Structure formats: structure tokens, C-alpha cells
């Protein structure tokens, strides 16, 4: 099977796997324990915190390890709401956010009576800044906005968004699960107040993640009497997995430029291969620097994305129909909906995402396979 669904999950990197085994067998103490084994585990944990802070260009006091992106989103949003700089019960988000963000906001709507305004995306996948300006109220205390769209790979203009929000004392949470390891994070923390990432999106282990919260904010924990991660969350800290995730993060950061050069070539190769059916295909993308080269979101006119996905799978290629968290729910892509594309048109969406090990030949073969499927289907 030739894999083109790296936006959903990546294989565990070999060095990260070796690190996990070593940490799990040699540094297995509880990091909260006061004996030497616990101290050694805690030292490893804090070294990981230092390194993740270095990669993110933030202060280590704001780093908290979690079980993944969904938990990071929930706890990050909760923390910012308790740290709001003014009184208010209004939150702004985009219509294309990950389901974990939406479910978190729904909880605050139901239990604490917040009002939420969801902003659409423009045809290039970027949030409509004019709509954002109009949505801001005196009572707006938080903006929850993804850094990068997981379905079409567009990057939001966080600097411009930050300029709109900071002058109104609006805190910003950014879901960076799809962008960490794929773009330079230098300066990102200047624009947002909390950041969430997930280990398995950059070749770390599943069940690991991290949230950064501006350490100058005074927040209250969601879990009462939690003792781990400085009271941020309960449960024994998974030091081996955190160590493995940190190794994967170091590798992704070190290889960032070379990987993106590789992804750009794969993207060009694939798009060139599907040129014979360009009249049947719409690719949703933005211009540099607001586009991740590793993610291609597209629609086949007159064909359901699920059909194309199954046909590709039958021929040995793994692609997707959008975010893995909504597959099987019979709902259209959140991104398509946010861009005003609905009904049968939206159901034609597919996503192709490249990884470190994807080759140009594989990318070309996938493009040629999609062309063949379209030609065969149109002849029926």
C-alpha cells in the first residue's frame, strides 16, 4: 500500500521508537516520586520540556504535556477562558475547526452560556478578516483559530489576526496540530496565547501531545486537585512517550527545510500528473506563504470522494476524504462547508498528504491512477 494520508497519522520514527524503549526500560520511575528513580525520570521529563520550548521558541514554564491534540485543545481553551483579560461571554472561531475545538466550545455554550460566532473561509481557505472584524464585540474574550487547515493545508495569517484581537484584549488559542513539524514556529507565540500539538502528526507516538500557554497569564485548571504537570492535568506522566515525541520533534525541526523542498516537488509532480483531467478537478489552495506543500485538498466534479478513495485503495493507494475524526459520520468536510461548498459538490472532496518517505514516482503513480479512474468512470 502506497500511503498518502500523513495528515491523519504518521508512522513512528525509528529513533523515536528506540528512545521510547530505552526510556520505558531504564527510566521507568514515576516522575513525581522522590527517590532516585523518580528523580531520573523527572530530569528526563524536564529536559524534554526544555527542548520543546526551544523548538517552539517559547518559555518552558508554559509547556504542558498531554495525551494529544484533542485534550490540548480542550484544556488550552479552558485555561484561556479562565484567564480572560476582561469580562465577557463571547467566543469567535472559524467554521473549519477540528471537532475537538467545536466540542469544547459546545460544552462552554451548554454549561457556562457562552455565545460562539463561527466565521467562514474565503475561497482560498483563509479566514475572512472582514467578517472577523464585524464579529468582534465588547464581550469577546477568546478567538479559537487553527494555524493550518488539516484538509487543504492553508495557513491562517496569525499576525494580522493577532493585530485585530490584541487591541481588543482578546486571547487567542491556535490549534497547531497540522502545522508543527511542517513550518517554522519562530514568532508564532508572539501572535497567540496558547498552542496545541499532537505527537503522531510528526512521527512521534500516538497518545502524546503538548499545549503551550503564555506563562504570564493566570489560569485555573479544569481538573480539581490535579498534581501532575504543575496542576494542569491528572494522571501519571507518560515520560517514555514524551521523550519519543521530543526526539521526533527535534528531527522534524532539523529537517524542516529539506522536507518542505521535497514536499513542493511531490506536489508539482502530482499536479502535473493530473493535468489530463484538469477540467474535472478543482484544487483548493492558497498562495505562498499561506500554503503547506504537503497537503492537497481537491474535488472531483461529479464524483463522490468516497468512491475515489475506495477505488484508489483497491489499486494500492491510501488517500482520504478529509479529517479522520469525521470520516464515517456521513457529514461533509468542515472546510468545504466553511468555504460555502455544499451538497454533492462537497461530497466530491478528497485529501492527499505527503510524508518524509513519499517518492516522486509514487506521487506520479497516484496522479496517473486518479486520471485513469476518472476516465474509466466517465466512459460508463
Steps between C-alpha positions, in 0.01 A plus 500: 500500500637841397407735783371853432320574827776649715266780608301235689796325661868424447699184571715511813853614417767235567707726725189602692408131545849420630473792741165373628636151570807637676300743715234240582757240611768719662319816615171344608460674836203722573618856437316611818682251724769638731745209476786486251305312232230764513755780489665353192163474323415856601835624371427337161152655500638848568765459231217425257317810619813709441543360149137547398516859625814554292337363184185710555703810598305537825571493874502151648273609787214505249548142375258228616502144367167334419350192335467668158353783297139460611581522870740786432228693319248450778733585787660790312162659425383447859818656638465811285135546591596498869780748423286743298623858516150645523144399581304341219336182374570518127738276304593517132619201299507385138253266335782260410640419844582146610217313672683517834483881491134498406410252774692706756315815399167316505571400860561861600184606320291238682653528846617861527273667244770637274401632158709377207531659156649283222663685209507355144807456282566671170540296181875471567442345844598812696270639767297801388668783696218741419252256654731462798506877555121514487469208744708660775292634790584673823417166669739296279763337721643219283577409140559129427661473155695220336848589377480266205201331342535122515294438185645744245818617676437874500668710771313774681659851519557490875687833507209689345250311716705579810506870416120502491464310827773634724376860487161370615654290781387176335708191580586260216519121506646339188469134406844435348464123470521506120791746478752403766793333327394642163565872543730727699349587839727794571277794585176300528484548878514878447159479333313244714453421868474121481611235251408131467697226323472120462794258486375254239470777239881534485613138542473485877287247690122516512353610831751783547457871463579836649339832570684828548330771704651844541659471848414862580130415498335391824272208420300248702525123435206304365568200724467563875799409718711376208864454598675404176631750247496777762129444561404521133371143471478181708653161431852359511709675237594278204870587501610237241246621244586864569868422446418326173282791387781743583748304288250502212452876546875562493532301180205677334640839595849413374370368167234770452655677199599183317162339563306798367720510190417131452127561553497782245649266241249227584216750470622622159543141381149402606332810356684451172387136488131593529515770231317276246186526717537861615151581373361243748704613801500798736800538733440714808810690600649834588817673383831485681573561782147395602507146362657181637642310200444164672118514488282503188124542535303454179159416357410275208199644319209260483670232710471427870827517689424172673478326164838640396651404836374141473616468140845630593510260794409208271796595281745529787487870598383631839339845474221655707176695473601754764562511873519150649294621796188542284534209255202266532274770640331557161575871534674714242845646549498787751731689269270465202209621713706795629583597140133490400520172307211271587295203381634269231785737419635478854477121497750491215783611729816291547826569682851392406784555745870424461757376750875475539516168316267581209684481167447697181422178315226415753357849468499471121339155517222628725428785260492264204272262691253779576502600132427139403213471750342821371531387137357156577211646696412756232477221240240301696 
